Amino acid sequence: AMIEDGEAIALDASTTALAIANEIRDRRELTVVTNGIYIALALIASPGVTVFMPGGFLRRDSVSMVGGDGRELIQRYHVQRGFFGAKGITLREGLTDVNCDEVAIKHDMLGHAKQVIAVVDSTKWGKVGFASFAAIDQLDCVITDRDAPPEMLDSLEEAGVRVVVA
């Protein structure tokens, strides 16, 4: 519901982003910037969706493209919204993930998004991955489920972050 026809959005290579990709196949004039190969494949038969993939090296664990060449391309473009999964989210460390190459690409996509949206289920709350890619004050919205810790959701809202419980 947050994605409109005619926009450009960023989706990372997370399984959460893959679920989003499956929901936006029927959009029109939508541009999706992603380093996720599964994301691109999910949208390959969608005539109204243009997929932009930065180049780089194949990271087999996440089936994604990472590395400096792709990061340079990402820095040339802007998107209305970026949707990001994470290994963990805390108030102190923000959004974290386990691989430095993935963190670097997420950080670049995040830096070129007018709105930054974290999509994290309740299993990610209070967990910390190896490296941070977004501080809480960089987030515009967090989408989560009903089992997310209410005290952390309240703290996010107090910090000015919109919280959507789906």
Secondary structure, DSSP 4 states (H G I P E B T S, - for coil): ----TT-EEEE-SSHHHHHHHHHSTT-SSEEEEE-BHHHHHHHTT-TTEEEE----EEETTTTEEESHHHHHHHTT--EEEEEE--SEEETTTEEEES-HHHHHHHHHHHHTEEEEEEE--GGGBT---SEEEE-GGG-SEEEE-TTS-HHHHHHHHHTT-EEEE-
